[in-house]
Amino acid sequence: MLKDFTPTAFYMGLMAAFVGFSSSFAIILAGLTKAGATDAQAATGLMFATLGMGICSIWLPLITRTPAAVAWSTPGGAFLAAAIALPGGFAEAVGAMIMCAGLIVLTGVVPALGRVVSAIPKPIASALLAGVLLKLCLAPALALGLDPILFLPVMVAWIAGLFINRLLAMPAALVAFVIVMALSLDPAANDAATAQLIPAFEWVMPIFTLHGLISVAVPLYLVTMAGQNIPGFAMLELNGYPVRRAPMIRNTGLMSLAIAPFGSVPVNMSAITAGLMAGEDAGRDPSARYWAAIVSGVVYVGLAFATGLVTHLASLAPSTLITGVAGLALVPAFVGSMSGAFKDQDQLEAPALTFLITASGMTLLGVSGAFWGILAGVIIWVVKASKKTGEGKGG
């Protein structure tokens, strides 16, 4: 095993961990805060999400000998940030996250459930994801309008990084964010040295409700599967690696179930950062690239024990600045999901309705728009496809 270790794999593992954490930790914090978490609860949730993806990113590559990296559910964090808070507050949200993790485990155990999820038309799944992401993707424009002095440097850094290399966009924006915060805050009133590296745990007794299951757990499960797991598997297969989906879903589901009681979003297969570690940049020998994923996992575990400081610094920033940074991180995912939603010119109405209902933030009978959006989209898709099939036979 040690003979497979290479400097290039080590470097790409470090790069992937830095990109993965810096590009989306603000999304996770925004989602947990919107769900009703206090600063301490959000820090705890972020810590266990980071720890969960770190442990899985070490374990899965070790047993599969593939760069099967794991990430937290960025679309899940975005969904929580865009969703209407549950009546039971963060306790009900934690219960919903536990139920979501249970659904992921069940998918890994019962192949039929995985086939049902896979049977959802890809444009509908993409439209669901785009609708979930829209509200946060509008946040940069709103932040620019509300506080241009603070947010304009972050936006400029993001654009500059994008022109150099799209993977540098968010790290560049994060560096600009830190500089802006350092220059704008009063150091005497906000001493980062007093912040704890490890957050003070604040236990929340979960509340399980049918409303939480339908409004949060099921949409969270769907965006995690459609937005992360399925693209993550595709990335590995694209680079020639064999993928056993059920065991991988089962393992990430069990980890999600273990960390969910601490207020953590699910963990799942990585898509974007997996591309860094599965390609030639991680080494000429494909059979040795699993080391890149292991290195990323070790770095994530280390970062988990600094989330108290990260959350403290983030809490000092205006909320518009945090959501603006989170929105910038989601722009590429939004563009990709919109492109996927409307690629079939014969089926435009179904994904359009899914997108609009989901993005509206509406509720019906106490159930969130994400559920109704995908339901309406699937019904219209099936009806239109059946009509087209009937016309084809009649012709």
N, C-alpha and C positions, 0 to 999 in steps of 0.2 A: 504493500500500500504506500509506504513512504517513498518508494522509488518512483511513484507517479507524480510526486510533488514537483512543481516547476515554478520559477519566479513569475512567469507570465500568468499562471493560474492565481498565484498569490496577489498580484497586482490587480487583476480583473475582479477578484473577490472583494478586495478593498474598495475598488471603484463602484462595484455594484451595490455594496452595503451603504456607501456614502450617498449615492444617487437615490437608492430606495428609501432611505430614512429621511434625508433632507427634502426630498421632493413631495413627501406626503404626510409627514407627522402633523402638520398644521390642519390637514383634512380630518385626521382622526380626532384631534383635540376639538375642532369645531363641531364634529358630529356628536361627541360625547357631551360637550357643553350644551348643545341644543337639546339633547335628550334629557337634560336636567341635572347633569353631574356637577358637583362642586369642583373647585380647583383640585382638591386632594383626590377626589374620586376620578377625575379625568386623568390626573397624573398616574394613578394606580392602573387605570385601564390601559393607558399608553405603555406603561412598563410591562404589563403582562402580554400585551399584543406583540411588543418587541421581543420579549423573552420567548414567546411561543413560536414566532417565525424563526428566531435564531436556533432554537433547539431542533425544530423540524428541518431547517436548512443544513444542519449537521447530520441528523439521523437519516433522512431520506437518501441523500447522496451516498452515504456510507453503505446502506443496504442495497441500493440499486446500481451503484457505480455509474451514475449518470448525473449531470448537473441539474438535478431536480430541486431547484431553489424554491423557497417558500416565502410568501409576503403576507402582510396583513391585507384585509379586504378594503382597499382604497375606495371602490364604488360603494361598499357598505358604509364607510364613514361619511361619504358624500350623501348617501340616502338619509342617514340619521340627521345630517345637517340641514337637509331640505324638508324633512318630514315634520308634520305637526306633532308636538310633544304629547306623549300619552297622559291620560288623566292621573295615573298612578305615579307619575314622575319617573325618576331614574330607576327606581326599584322595579317598575313595570317594564322599562326598557331592558334592564338586566335579565328579567324573566324571558323577554322576547329573544334576546341574544342567546340564552341557553337553549330555547326551543329551536332557534335557527341552527345552532351547532348540532342539536339532535337530528335535525333533518339532513344535515350533511353526513353524519355518521350513518344514518339510515340509507342514504344514497349509495354509500360504499358497501353496505351489507346486502341491500335488495337491488339487484341489477335492473329490475323493472322500473324502479323510480328514476334511475339514471336515464333510462330510455325515454321516459315521459318528459323529462327536462330537455333531453336532446331533441325530442320531437317538436318542441316549440320552434316555429320558423325563426331562422337567424335574424331576418329583418325586424321581427317583433321584439326579440330579445335586445337587439341593438337599439331599437326605439325606446324601450323601457330604460335602458342604461342612459341614453341621451336625455330623456326626460328627467331622470334622477339628477343628472349632472348640471342641467341648465341653470338652475338657480345659483349654484356656487360659481359657475362660469360667468355669470353676470356680475359677480362681486368685484372683480378687478375694475370694471368700468365705474361701478358705484363708488369704490374707494378712491378712484382717480378724481371723481367729481366732488366727493365730500372732503377729501384731504389731499390735494395734489402735491403739496410740498413734501409730505411724508411718503406718498406712494409712487410719485413719478420716478424717483431714482430706482426703485425696485422694478418698475415696469421697463425702464430703459436697460437695466442690467439683464433682465429676462430676454428682451429682444436681441441684445448684443450676443448673449450666450446662444440664442437660437440660431443666429447667423453663422456662428463658429461651428457649433455642433449641438444638435437638439438636446443631447444628454447633459450639456453644460448649462442649459437655460435655467433650470431650477436651482442648482448649486450657486450660480451667479446671482440669481434673485435673492437667495437666502443670505449670501454674503452682504449684498446691498441692504437687506432688511436688518441685519445685525449692526451694520455701520449706522444706519438711520436711527436705530434704537439707541445706540451708544451716544450719538450726538444730541438726541432730543430729550433723553431722560435725565433727571437730576440724580447724579451719582450718590449724593448724600442721603436722598430719600429712598433710593432703590439700590441697595447694596446686594449684588448677586452673590457675594461671598457668603452671605448668611443663608442662602438657599441650600436645602438638603439635596444631595445627589439622588438618594433613594427616597421616593415620596413616602409620606406618612400614610399608611394604609387606613382606609375608611371603609369598613365593611357595610354592604348594603344587602338587606334581606330581600331576595327577589320575589316579585309578585307575578304569578302566572294567570293570564286572562285570555279568553277567546279573542277579545279585541286586540290584544297585543300580538297574538299568533297571526291573525289575518292581516292587520295593518302594518306590522313591523317584521315579524319573524319570516313570513313567507316572502315578501318583497326583498328582504335582506338576503335570504337564501338564494333567490333567483338572480339578483344582481351579482352576488358572489360567484355563483356557478357560471353565469353568462359572461360576466365582465372580467373574471380572473381565471377560474379553473379551466374552462374550455379553451381560451386563448393560450393559457400556460401549457396545456397538453399539446396544442398545435405547434407551439414554438419548439418543444422538444422533438416532436415528430418531424418538423421541418428540417431540423439539423441531424436527422438520421438516428435518433435514439428510440429504442423500444419503450413503449409506455404501457404500464398496467394500471389502468385508471382506477379500478375499484379499490385496490390496496392504498393507493396514494390519497384518494378521497377519504377513505376510512381513517388513515393516519392523521391527516390534517383536521378531519372532523373530531377525532378524539382529543387532539390538542385544543381545538376550539372549545370543546365541551369542558376541558379542564380550566381554561382561562376565562371563560365567559362569566362565571360567578364573581369575578373581580372587575367586571365592567368592560371587558375587552371585546372588540369586534372579532369576527372569525379570521382565521388564517387560511390561506389557500395557495395554490400553485402560482408562482410568479410568472408574469408574461414579459414585461419590458426588461427588467434586470436579468431575467433568464436568458434573453437574447444576447446579453453581454458575455455570459458565462458558457453558453452552449456553442458559440461560434469560434472561428479560428483565432480571434484575439486572445482567447484563453489558453491557447496552446495548439501546436500542430497535431498532436495525438488526441483524437476525440475521446479515447478511453481514459485519458488522464484529466479531462476537464472537470470532473466531479470535484476536484480539489478547490476549484474556484468557488463553488457553492458552499463547501465546508468552511472556507475562509470567511465568506460573507456571513455565515451563521455564527461563527465565533465573534465577529465584529458586532453583530446584532445583540448577542448576549452581553457583550461589554457595554453597548449603548443603553441597554435596558436599565443598567444601574446608574445612568446619568439622566434619566427621564424626569426626576424631580427638579433638577436644575433647568432642563429644557422647558418644562411646564411653567416654572417660575418666571423665566425670561419671557415666555410667550404671554403670560398673564399681565405683564407690564405694558404690552402693546395695546393700542386701541383695537377694539373688536373688528372694525372695518379693515384695518391693516392685516390682521390675521386671516380673515375670510378672503381678502383680496389675494394674498399669497397662496392660499389654498386653491382659489379659483384658477390662478395661473397654472398650477400643477395639473389641473384637470383639462385644460384646453386640448392637448393632443388626444386624450381619451374621448372627449366630446366630438372632436372632428372625425375620429375613426368610427365612433358609434353612429353618427349622423350619416356618414358615407355608407356604412353597412345597412342602415335602416332603409335607404331609398335606392338601393342598387337594382331592385327588380321593378322595371317600369310597368309591369302588368299588375303589380300589387303595391300601390302607393297609399291607398286610403287606410288600410289596416295599420301599417306602422305610423302613419300620420296621426291617427286617432289615439293610438297608444302613447305616442310622444306628447300630444297636447293634453290628454287627460292626466298623465303622470306629472308633467311639468306644471300643471295648473295648481297643484297643491290642494285640490278639492277633497272633500270627504263626503261619503254617502253611506247612510246608516251607520255612521261611526267608523267606517272603513276607509283607509287612505286611497288616494287616487292611483297609486302604483298598482294596487290589486285590480281596480276597475279598468285601468288602462290596458293591462295585459289581457284581461278577460275579454274586453271589447275587441281588441286587436285580433286575438285568436279566432273569435267568432266570425268576424268579418273576413278574415283570411280564409277560413274553412269554407264559408258560404260562397265566396267569390271563386275559390279554387274548384269547388264542386260544380258551380255554374259553368265555368270554363270547360271542365271535363265533359259535362253533359252536352254542351254545344259542340265540342269536338267529336263526340260520338254521333250526334245528330247529323253533323256535316258529312 
